[in-house]
Amino acid sequence: MKAILAALVGGLMIGAIAASHAKLPAAAPKSDVEKKADAEKAAAAKAKDAEMNAKAQDRAVANWKKNKGIAMGPAKAAPKAAKK
């Protein structure tokens, strides 16, 4: 029983290794229309990601200012140095 199980496990391992080294066929070349559609889709995704990143950064800054007690009003002028 153990010999059969060992042979079965060994065969499965050899098959898995052989399958992982198999070469896939080359993908069919894309037409110009498909390339243009993919480029537009990628540009739209990049723009959406940039917008979402900017919103997240704005929320993080607002949260930091709220928790640190910093007023979100106009900036205060720096105090002048004392004269000697």
GITA-V235673 format. One record per run of one state. SS is the DSSP state (hx for helix, st for strand, lp for the rest). FROM is the first residue (numbers start at 0). LEN is the number of residues. Records with the same first field share a line. If there is no record, write none. Layout:
BEGIN
SS->FROM-LEN  FROM-LEN
END
This chain:
BEGIN
lp->0-1  20-11  68-16
hx->1-19  31-37
END
